[in-house]
């Protein structure tokens, strides 16, 4: 069985320090649930992560 090439990651918002899980290949812009700042911007493959990556969720 093959393992998936993409994963979920836990990211900390730079503005309010909220922790949020998101898909590393997000196809839409991901905003923080608390303050609304951008956490991930789609780039056609892996998204550009704007917050601090805390862990990879497997």
PDB file of N, CA, C, O and CB in Angstrom:
ATOM      1  N   UNK A   1       0.839  -1.175   0.000  1.00  0.00           N
ATOM      2  CA  UNK A   1       0.000   0.000   0.000  1.00  0.00           C
ATOM      3  C   UNK A   1       0.889   1.246   0.000  1.00  0.00           C
ATOM      4  O   UNK A   1       1.836   1.340   0.781  1.00  0.00           O
ATOM      5  CB  UNK A   1      -0.957  -0.006   1.218  1.00  0.00           C
ATOM      6  N   UNK A   2       0.583   2.188  -0.870  1.00  0.00           N
ATOM      7  CA  UNK A   2       1.378   3.406  -0.960  1.00  0.00           C
ATOM      8  C   UNK A   2       0.984   4.409   0.124  1.00  0.00           C
ATOM      9  O   UNK A   2      -0.178   4.506   0.519  1.00  0.00           O
ATOM     10  CB  UNK A   2       1.221   4.038  -2.343  1.00  0.00           C
ATOM     11  N   UNK A   3       1.980   5.142   0.585  1.00  0.00           N
ATOM     12  CA  UNK A   3       1.701   6.216   1.535  1.00  0.00           C
ATOM     13  C   UNK A   3       1.367   7.479   0.758  1.00  0.00           C
ATOM     14  O   UNK A   3       1.926   7.708  -0.315  1.00  0.00           O
ATOM     15  CB  UNK A   3       2.911   6.454   2.491  1.00  0.00           C
ATOM     16  N   UNK A   4       0.466   8.303   1.279  1.00  0.00           N
ATOM     17  CA  UNK A   4       0.159   9.553   0.587  1.00  0.00           C
ATOM     18  C   UNK A   4       1.365  10.486   0.596  1.00  0.00           C
ATOM     19  O   UNK A   4       2.144  10.491   1.549  1.00  0.00           O
ATOM     20  CB  UNK A   4      -1.050  10.244   1.235  1.00  0.00           C
ATOM     21  N   UNK A   5       1.517  11.279  -0.472  1.00  0.00           N
ATOM     22  CA  UNK A   5       2.653  12.186  -0.587  1.00  0.00           C
ATOM     23  C   UNK A   5       2.407  13.516   0.106  1.00  0.00           C
ATOM     24  O   UNK A   5       3.350  14.273   0.337  1.00  0.00           O
ATOM     25  CB  UNK A   5       2.976  12.424  -2.039  1.00  0.00           C
ATOM     26  N   UNK A   6       1.177  13.809   0.437  1.00  0.00           N
ATOM     27  CA  UNK A   6       0.861  15.067   1.100  1.00  0.00           C
ATOM     28  C   UNK A   6       0.317  14.785   2.500  1.00  0.00           C
ATOM     29  O   UNK A   6      -0.205  13.705   2.776  1.00  0.00           O
ATOM     30  CB  UNK A   6      -0.159  15.886   0.270  1.00  0.00           C
ATOM     31  N   UNK A   7       0.450  15.772   3.365  1.00  0.00           N
ATOM     32  CA  UNK A   7       0.100  15.578   4.767  1.00  0.00           C
ATOM     33  C   UNK A   7      -0.637  16.784   5.317  1.00  0.00           C
ATOM     34  O   UNK A   7      -0.692  17.843   4.692  1.00  0.00           O
ATOM     35  CB  UNK A   7       1.347  15.306   5.596  1.00  0.00           C
ATOM     36  N   UNK A   8      -1.200  16.597   6.498  1.00  0.00           N
ATOM     37  CA  UNK A   8      -1.749  17.710   7.247  1.00  0.00           C
ATOM     38  C   UNK A   8      -0.643  18.234   8.162  1.00  0.00           C
ATOM     39  O   UNK A   8       0.198  17.467   8.632  1.00  0.00           O
ATOM     40  CB  UNK A   8      -3.023  17.285   8.061  1.00  0.00           C
ATOM     41  N   UNK A   9      -0.650  19.529   8.409  1.00  0.00           N
ATOM     42  CA  UNK A   9       0.349  20.134   9.288  1.00  0.00           C
ATOM     43  C   UNK A   9      -0.336  21.028  10.307  1.00  0.00           C
ATOM     44  O   UNK A   9      -1.413  21.567  10.053  1.00  0.00           O
ATOM     45  CB  UNK A   9       1.386  20.938   8.475  1.00  0.00           C
ATOM     46  N   UNK A  10       0.293  21.178  11.454  1.00  0.00           N
ATOM     47  CA  UNK A  10      -0.209  22.093  12.472  1.00  0.00           C
ATOM     48  C   UNK A  10       0.618  23.363  12.379  1.00  0.00           C
ATOM     49  O   UNK A  10       1.847  23.320  12.431  1.00  0.00           O
ATOM     50  CB  UNK A  10      -0.138  21.463  13.913  1.00  0.00           C
ATOM     51  N   UNK A  11      -0.071  24.502  12.238  1.00  0.00           N
ATOM     52  CA  UNK A  11       0.581  25.793  12.023  1.00  0.00           C
ATOM     53  C   UNK A  11       0.154  26.768  13.118  1.00  0.00           C
ATOM     54  O   UNK A  11      -1.007  26.788  13.528  1.00  0.00           O
ATOM     55  CB  UNK A  11       0.236  26.361  10.616  1.00  0.00           C
ATOM     56  N   UNK A  12       1.108  27.576  13.587  1.00  0.00           N
ATOM     57  CA  UNK A  12       0.807  28.620  14.568  1.00  0.00           C
ATOM     58  C   UNK A  12       0.743  29.962  13.843  1.00  0.00           C
ATOM     59  O   UNK A  12       1.651  30.319  13.092  1.00  0.00           O
ATOM     60  CB  UNK A  12       1.878  28.650  15.714  1.00  0.00           C
ATOM     61  N   UNK A  13      -0.325  30.690  14.075  1.00  0.00           N
ATOM     62  CA  UNK A  13      -0.512  32.015  13.480  1.00  0.00           C
ATOM     63  C   UNK A  13       0.534  32.976  14.039  1.00  0.00           C
ATOM     64  O   UNK A  13       0.788  32.988  15.244  1.00  0.00           O
ATOM     65  CB  UNK A  13      -1.948  32.550  13.751  1.00  0.00           C
ATOM     66  N   UNK A  14       1.141  33.785  13.163  1.00  0.00           N
ATOM     67  CA  UNK A  14       2.150  34.752  13.601  1.00  0.00           C
ATOM     68  C   UNK A  14       1.543  35.919  14.359  1.00  0.00           C
ATOM     69  O   UNK A  14       2.231  36.553  15.159  1.00  0.00           O
ATOM     70  CB  UNK A  14       2.922  35.270  12.410  1.00  0.00           C
ATOM     71  N   UNK A  15       0.260  36.221  14.125  1.00  0.00           N
ATOM     72  CA  UNK A  15      -0.365  37.382  14.750  1.00  0.00           C
ATOM     73  C   UNK A  15      -0.967  37.081  16.117  1.00  0.00           C
ATOM     74  O   UNK A  15      -0.708  37.803  17.080  1.00  0.00           O
ATOM     75  CB  UNK A  15      -1.431  37.926  13.848  1.00  0.00           C
ATOM     76  N   UNK A  16      -1.773  36.015  16.212  1.00  0.00           N
ATOM     77  CA  UNK A  16      -2.476  35.750  17.484  1.00  0.00           C
ATOM     78  C   UNK A  16      -2.018  34.464  18.175  1.00  0.00           C
ATOM     79  O   UNK A  16      -2.500  34.152  19.263  1.00  0.00           O
ATOM     80  CB  UNK A  16      -3.968  35.672  17.237  1.00  0.00           C
ATOM     81  N   UNK A  17      -1.104  33.718  17.568  1.00  0.00           N
ATOM     82  CA  UNK A  17      -0.547  32.480  18.111  1.00  0.00           C
ATOM     83  C   UNK A  17      -1.555  31.342  18.243  1.00  0.00           C
ATOM     84  O   UNK A  17      -1.339  30.401  19.008  1.00  0.00           O
ATOM     85  CB  UNK A  17       0.049  32.755  19.444  1.00  0.00           C
ATOM     86  N   UNK A  18      -2.658  31.429  17.494  1.00  0.00           N
ATOM     87  CA  UNK A  18      -3.621  30.336  17.432  1.00  0.00           C
ATOM     88  C   UNK A  18      -2.995  29.176  16.662  1.00  0.00           C
ATOM     89  O   UNK A  18      -2.292  29.396  15.675  1.00  0.00           O
ATOM     90  CB  UNK A  18      -4.956  30.797  16.764  1.00  0.00           C
ATOM     91  N   UNK A  19      -3.244  27.943  17.105  1.00  0.00           N
ATOM     92  CA  UNK A  19      -2.745  26.759  16.412  1.00  0.00           C
ATOM     93  C   UNK A  19      -3.880  26.145  15.612  1.00  0.00           C
ATOM     94  O   UNK A  19      -4.994  25.986  16.111  1.00  0.00           O
ATOM     95  CB  UNK A  19      -2.150  25.728  17.412  1.00  0.00           C
ATOM     96  N   UNK A  20      -3.581  25.798  14.356  1.00  0.00           N
ATOM     97  CA  UNK A  20      -4.611  25.317  13.452  1.00  0.00           C
ATOM     98  C   UNK A  20      -4.023  24.261  12.537  1.00  0.00           C
ATOM     99  O   UNK A  20      -2.885  24.397  12.086  1.00  0.00           O
ATOM    100  CB  UNK A  20      -5.215  26.474  12.634  1.00  0.00           C
ATOM    101  N   UNK A  21      -4.786  23.206  12.254  1.00  0.00           N
ATOM    102  CA  UNK A  21      -4.351  22.162  11.330  1.00  0.00           C
ATOM    103  C   UNK A  21      -4.840  22.506   9.935  1.00  0.00           C
ATOM    104  O   UNK A  21      -5.970  22.960   9.755  1.00  0.00           O
ATOM    105  CB  UNK A  21      -4.874  20.766  11.770  1.00  0.00           C
ATOM    106  N   UNK A  22      -3.966  22.282   8.935  1.00  0.00           N
ATOM    107  CA  UNK A  22      -4.348  22.530   7.552  1.00  0.00           C
ATOM    108  C   UNK A  22      -3.618  21.571   6.639  1.00  0.00           C
ATOM    109  O   UNK A  22      -2.638  20.938   7.032  1.00  0.00           O
ATOM    110  CB  UNK A  22      -4.055  23.981   7.152  1.00  0.00           C
ATOM    111  N   UNK A  23      -4.107  21.473   5.415  1.00  0.00           N
ATOM    112  CA  UNK A  23      -3.538  20.575   4.405  1.00  0.00           C
ATOM    113  C   UNK A  23      -2.373  21.284   3.741  1.00  0.00           C
ATOM    114  O   UNK A  23      -2.504  22.442   3.346  1.00  0.00           O
ATOM    115  CB  UNK A  23      -4.610  20.147   3.347  1.00  0.00           C
ATOM    116  N   UNK A  24      -1.227  20.608   3.607  1.00  0.00           N
ATOM    117  CA  UNK A  24      -0.050  21.280   3.066  1.00  0.00           C
ATOM    118  C   UNK A  24      -0.173  21.608   1.585  1.00  0.00           C
ATOM    119  O   UNK A  24       0.580  22.439   1.076  1.00  0.00           O
ATOM    120  CB  UNK A  24       1.160  20.430   3.286  1.00  0.00           C
ATOM    121  N   UNK A  25      -1.107  20.972   0.883  1.00  0.00           N
ATOM    122  CA  UNK A  25      -1.351  21.290  -0.527  1.00  0.00           C
ATOM    123  C   UNK A  25      -2.711  21.974  -0.677  1.00  0.00           C
ATOM    124  O   UNK A  25      -3.519  21.592  -1.523  1.00  0.00           O
ATOM    125  CB  UNK A  25      -1.288  20.005  -1.403  1.00  0.00           C
ATOM    126  N   UNK A  26      -2.949  22.976   0.147  1.00  0.00           N
ATOM    127  CA  UNK A  26      -4.227  23.691   0.130  1.00  0.00           C
ATOM    128  C   UNK A  26      -4.458  24.338  -1.233  1.00  0.00           C
ATOM    129  O   UNK A  26      -3.554  24.961  -1.789  1.00  0.00           O
ATOM    130  CB  UNK A  26      -4.267  24.760   1.244  1.00  0.00           C
ATOM    131  N   UNK A  27      -5.660  24.190  -1.766  1.00  0.00           N
ATOM    132  CA  UNK A  27      -5.989  24.755  -3.074  1.00  0.00           C
ATOM    133  C   UNK A  27      -6.702  26.102  -2.956  1.00  0.00           C
ATOM    134  O   UNK A  27      -6.953  26.763  -3.964  1.00  0.00           O
ATOM    135  CB  UNK A  27      -6.855  23.782  -3.858  1.00  0.00           C
ATOM    136  N   UNK A  28      -7.024  26.505  -1.737  1.00  0.00           N
ATOM    137  CA  UNK A  28      -7.600  27.819  -1.478  1.00  0.00           C
ATOM    138  C   UNK A  28      -6.815  28.484  -0.350  1.00  0.00           C
ATOM    139  O   UNK A  28      -6.113  27.812   0.407  1.00  0.00           O
ATOM    140  CB  UNK A  28      -9.116  27.709  -1.117  1.00  0.00           C
ATOM    141  N   UNK A  29      -6.936  29.786  -0.244  1.00  0.00           N
ATOM    142  CA  UNK A  29      -6.260  30.506   0.834  1.00  0.00           C
ATOM    143  C   UNK A  29      -6.860  30.095   2.172  1.00  0.00           C
ATOM    144  O   UNK A  29      -8.082  30.053   2.323  1.00  0.00           O
ATOM    145  CB  UNK A  29      -6.372  32.041   0.633  1.00  0.00           C
ATOM    146  N   UNK A  30      -6.004  29.791   3.141  1.00  0.00           N
ATOM    147  CA  UNK A  30      -6.449  29.392   4.472  1.00  0.00           C
ATOM    148  C   UNK A  30      -6.218  30.562   5.420  1.00  0.00           C
ATOM    149  O   UNK A  30      -5.111  31.092   5.520  1.00  0.00           O
ATOM    150  CB  UNK A  30      -5.699  28.109   4.964  1.00  0.00           C
ATOM    151  N   UNK A  31      -7.298  30.958   6.123  1.00  0.00           N
ATOM    152  CA  UNK A  31      -7.227  32.070   7.067  1.00  0.00           C
ATOM    153  C   UNK A  31      -7.299  31.544   8.493  1.00  0.00           C
ATOM    154  O   UNK A  31      -7.879  30.488   8.744  1.00  0.00           O
ATOM    155  CB  UNK A  31      -8.361  33.083   6.808  1.00  0.00           C
ATOM    156  N   UNK A  32      -6.712  32.278   9.420  1.00  0.00           N
ATOM    157  CA  UNK A  32      -6.785  31.952  10.846  1.00  0.00           C
ATOM    158  C   UNK A  32      -8.231  32.098  11.309  1.00  0.00           C
ATOM    159  O   UNK A  32      -8.911  33.054  10.937  1.00  0.00           O
ATOM    160  CB  UNK A  32      -5.837  32.870  11.688  1.00  0.00           C
ATOM    161  N   UNK A  33      -8.701  31.154  12.117  1.00  0.00           N
ATOM    162  CA  UNK A  33     -10.077  31.190  12.621  1.00  0.00           C
ATOM    163  C   UNK A  33     -10.285  32.317  13.626  1.00  0.00           C
ATOM    164  O   UNK A  33     -11.412  32.778  13.804  1.00  0.00           O
ATOM    165  CB  UNK A  33     -10.437  29.857  13.263  1.00  0.00           C
ATOM    166  N   UNK A  34      -9.227  32.766  14.284  1.00  0.00           N
ATOM    167  CA  UNK A  34      -9.347  33.777  15.337  1.00  0.00           C
ATOM    168  C   UNK A  34      -9.217  35.193  14.778  1.00  0.00           C
ATOM    169  O   UNK A  34     -10.125  36.008  14.942  1.00  0.00           O
ATOM    170  CB  UNK A  34      -8.287  33.544  16.411  1.00  0.00           C
ATOM    171  N   UNK A  35      -8.095  35.491  14.122  1.00  0.00           N
ATOM    172  CA  UNK A  35      -7.830  36.878  13.695  1.00  0.00           C
ATOM    173  C   UNK A  35      -8.023  37.112  12.204  1.00  0.00           C
ATOM    174  O   UNK A  35      -8.085  38.266  11.778  1.00  0.00           O
ATOM    175  CB  UNK A  35      -6.428  37.261  14.066  1.00  0.00           C
ATOM    176  N   UNK A  36      -8.122  36.062  11.397  1.00  0.00           N
ATOM    177  CA  UNK A  36      -8.379  36.214   9.977  1.00  0.00           C
ATOM    178  C   UNK A  36      -7.151  36.416   9.109  1.00  0.00           C
ATOM    179  O   UNK A  36      -7.295  36.609   7.902  1.00  0.00           O
ATOM    180  CB  UNK A  36      -9.278  37.336   9.778  1.00  0.00           C
ATOM    181  N   UNK A  37      -5.947  36.379   9.671  1.00  0.00           N
ATOM    182  CA  UNK A  37      -4.749  36.549   8.846  1.00  0.00           C
ATOM    183  C   UNK A  37      -4.514  35.290   8.009  1.00  0.00           C
ATOM    184  O   UNK A  37      -4.993  34.210   8.355  1.00  0.00           O
ATOM    185  CB  UNK A  37      -3.508  36.855   9.732  1.00  0.00           C
ATOM    186  N   UNK A  38      -3.775  35.436   6.911  1.00  0.00           N
ATOM    187  CA  UNK A  38      -3.532  34.315   6.004  1.00  0.00           C
ATOM    188  C   UNK A  38      -2.502  33.366   6.598  1.00  0.00           C
ATOM    189  O   UNK A  38      -1.436  33.788   7.044  1.00  0.00           O
ATOM    190  CB  UNK A  38      -3.062  34.820   4.629  1.00  0.00           C
ATOM    191  N   UNK A  39      -2.837  32.076   6.596  1.00  0.00           N
ATOM    192  CA  UNK A  39      -1.914  31.049   7.067  1.00  0.00           C
ATOM    193  C   UNK A  39      -1.281  30.289   5.909  1.00  0.00           C
ATOM    194  O   UNK A  39      -0.139  29.844   6.017  1.00  0.00           O
ATOM    195  CB  UNK A  39      -2.634  30.081   7.990  1.00  0.00           C
ATOM    196  N   UNK A  40      -2.003  30.133   4.806  1.00  0.00           N
ATOM    197  CA  UNK A  40      -1.474  29.410   3.651  1.00  0.00           C
ATOM    198  C   UNK A  40      -2.032  30.017   2.368  1.00  0.00           C
ATOM    199  O   UNK A  40      -3.207  30.377   2.287  1.00  0.00           O
ATOM    200  CB  UNK A  40      -1.821  27.900   3.736  1.00  0.00           C
ATOM    201  N   UNK A  41      -1.153  30.121   1.365  1.00  0.00           N
ATOM    202  CA  UNK A  41      -1.533  30.662   0.069  1.00  0.00           C
ATOM    203  C   UNK A  41      -1.239  29.587  -0.973  1.00  0.00           C
ATOM    204  O   UNK A  41      -0.119  29.077  -1.022  1.00  0.00           O
ATOM    205  CB  UNK A  41      -0.768  32.002  -0.250  1.00  0.00           C
ATOM    206  N   UNK A  42      -2.230  29.226  -1.816  1.00  0.00           N
ATOM    207  CA  UNK A  42      -2.011  28.174  -2.810  1.00  0.00           C
ATOM    208  C   UNK A  42      -0.977  28.586  -3.846  1.00  0.00           C
ATOM    209  O   UNK A  42      -0.925  29.746  -4.257  1.00  0.00           O
ATOM    210  CB  UNK A  42      -3.320  27.819  -3.502  1.00  0.00           C
ATOM    211  N   UNK A  43      -0.148  27.623  -4.267  1.00  0.00           N
ATOM    212  CA  UNK A  43       0.905  27.871  -5.255  1.00  0.00           C
ATOM    213  C   UNK A  43       0.904  26.845  -6.377  1.00  0.00           C
ATOM    214  O   UNK A  43       1.895  26.740  -7.101  1.00  0.00           O
ATOM    215  CB  UNK A  43       2.256  27.877  -4.579  1.00  0.00           C
ATOM    216  N   UNK A  44      -0.166  26.089  -6.546  1.00  0.00           N
ATOM    217  CA  UNK A  44      -0.235  25.110  -7.621  1.00  0.00           C
ATOM    218  C   UNK A  44       0.224  23.724  -7.211  1.00  0.00           C
ATOM    219  O   UNK A  44      -0.108  22.749  -7.885  1.00  0.00           O
ATOM    220  CB  UNK A  44       0.580  25.574  -8.770  1.00  0.00           C
ATOM    221  N   UNK A  45       0.967  23.608  -6.143  1.00  0.00           N
ATOM    222  CA  UNK A  45       1.402  22.335  -5.561  1.00  0.00           C
ATOM    223  C   UNK A  45       1.269  22.489  -4.066  1.00  0.00           C
ATOM    224  O   UNK A  45       0.165  22.596  -3.532  1.00  0.00           O
ATOM    225  CB  UNK A  45       2.882  21.952  -5.979  1.00  0.00           C
ATOM    226  N   UNK A  46       2.402  22.500  -3.396  1.00  0.00           N
ATOM    227  CA  UNK A  46       2.374  22.773  -1.963  1.00  0.00           C
ATOM    228  C   UNK A  46       2.095  24.248  -1.740  1.00  0.00           C
ATOM    229  O   UNK A  46       2.610  25.105  -2.458  1.00  0.00           O
ATOM    230  CB  UNK A  46       3.706  22.360  -1.291  1.00  0.00           C
ATOM    231  N   UNK A  47       1.281  24.535  -0.748  1.00  0.00           N
ATOM    232  CA  UNK A  47       0.922  25.914  -0.439  1.00  0.00           C
ATOM    233  C   UNK A  47       2.086  26.622   0.259  1.00  0.00           C
ATOM    234  O   UNK A  47       2.906  25.981   0.917  1.00  0.00           O
ATOM    235  CB  UNK A  47      -0.345  25.960   0.443  1.00  0.00           C
ATOM    236  N   UNK A  48       2.149  27.933   0.110  1.00  0.00           N
ATOM    237  CA  UNK A  48       3.139  28.727   0.838  1.00  0.00           C
ATOM    238  C   UNK A  48       2.583  28.965   2.235  1.00  0.00           C
ATOM    239  O   UNK A  48       1.537  29.594   2.392  1.00  0.00           O
ATOM    240  CB  UNK A  48       3.458  30.092   0.102  1.00  0.00           C
ATOM    241  N   UNK A  49       3.280  28.463   3.246  1.00  0.00           N
ATOM    242  CA  UNK A  49       2.835  28.561   4.632  1.00  0.00           C
ATOM    243  C   UNK A  49       3.368  29.857   5.226  1.00  0.00           C
ATOM    244  O   UNK A  49       4.574  30.106   5.221  1.00  0.00           O
ATOM    245  CB  UNK A  49       3.305  27.331   5.464  1.00  0.00           C
ATOM    246  N   UNK A  50       2.446  30.687   5.743  1.00  0.00           N
ATOM    247  CA  UNK A  50       2.827  31.989   6.286  1.00  0.00           C
ATOM    248  C   UNK A  50       3.075  31.939   7.794  1.00  0.00           C
ATOM    249  O   UNK A  50       3.745  32.821   8.331  1.00  0.00           O
ATOM    250  CB  UNK A  50       1.750  33.013   5.979  1.00  0.00           C
ATOM    251  N   UNK A  51       2.553  30.936   8.480  1.00  0.00           N
ATOM    252  CA  UNK A  51       2.756  30.794   9.925  1.00  0.00           C
ATOM    253  C   UNK A  51       3.918  29.883  10.219  1.00  0.00           C
ATOM    254  O   UNK A  51       4.639  29.471   9.311  1.00  0.00           O
ATOM    255  CB  UNK A  51       1.501  30.263  10.598  1.00  0.00           C
ATOM    256  N   UNK A  52       4.103  29.564  11.488  1.00  0.00           N
ATOM    257  CA  UNK A  52       5.178  28.669  11.914  1.00  0.00           C
ATOM    258  C   UNK A  52       4.654  27.232  11.952  1.00  0.00           C
ATOM    259  O   UNK A  52       3.646  26.949  12.600  1.00  0.00           O
ATOM    260  CB  UNK A  52       5.735  29.091  13.308  1.00  0.00           C
ATOM    261  N   UNK A  53       5.344  26.330  11.256  1.00  0.00           N
ATOM    262  CA  UNK A  53       4.948  24.920  11.249  1.00  0.00           C
ATOM    263  C   UNK A  53       5.391  24.276  12.554  1.00  0.00           C
ATOM    264  O   UNK A  53       6.577  24.270  12.883  1.00  0.00           O
ATOM    265  CB  UNK A  53       5.559  24.167  10.027  1.00  0.00           C
ATOM    266  N   UNK A  54       4.426  23.734  13.297  1.00  0.00           N
ATOM    267  CA  UNK A  54       4.716  23.117  14.585  1.00  0.00           C
ATOM    268  C   UNK A  54       4.967  21.627  14.479  1.00  0.00           C
ATOM    269  O   UNK A  54       5.887  21.100  15.105  1.00  0.00           O
ATOM    270  CB  UNK A  54       3.587  23.365  15.536  1.00  0.00           C
ATOM    271  N   UNK A  55       4.143  20.939  13.680  1.00  0.00           N
ATOM    272  CA  UNK A  55       4.315  19.499  13.526  1.00  0.00           C
ATOM    273  C   UNK A  55       3.612  19.010  12.270  1.00  0.00           C
ATOM    274  O   UNK A  55       2.729  19.675  11.729  1.00  0.00           O
ATOM    275  CB  UNK A  55       3.782  18.756  14.755  1.00  0.00           C
ATOM    276  N   UNK A  56       4.023  17.840  11.822  1.00  0.00           N
ATOM    277  CA  UNK A  56       3.390  17.170  10.697  1.00  0.00           C
ATOM    278  C   UNK A  56       2.490  16.086  11.289  1.00  0.00           C
ATOM    279  O   UNK A  56       2.947  15.235  12.053  1.00  0.00           O
ATOM    280  CB  UNK A  56       4.460  16.566   9.690  1.00  0.00           C
ATOM    281  N   UNK A  57       1.218  16.126  10.933  1.00  0.00           N
ATOM    282  CA  UNK A  57       0.252  15.171  11.463  1.00  0.00           C
ATOM    283  C   UNK A  57       0.173  13.988  10.501  1.00  0.00           C
ATOM    284  O   UNK A  57      -0.124  14.159   9.319  1.00  0.00           O
ATOM    285  CB  UNK A  57      -1.156  15.835  11.662  1.00  0.00           C
ATOM    286  N   UNK A  58       0.441  12.790  11.014  1.00  0.00           N
ATOM    287  CA  UNK A  58       0.434  11.606  10.154  1.00  0.00           C
ATOM    288  C   UNK A  58      -0.737  10.718  10.431  1.00  0.00           C
ATOM    289  O   UNK A  58      -0.888   9.677   9.790  1.00  0.00           O
ATOM    290  CB  UNK A  58       1.700  10.826  10.321  1.00  0.00           C
TER     291      UNK A  58
END
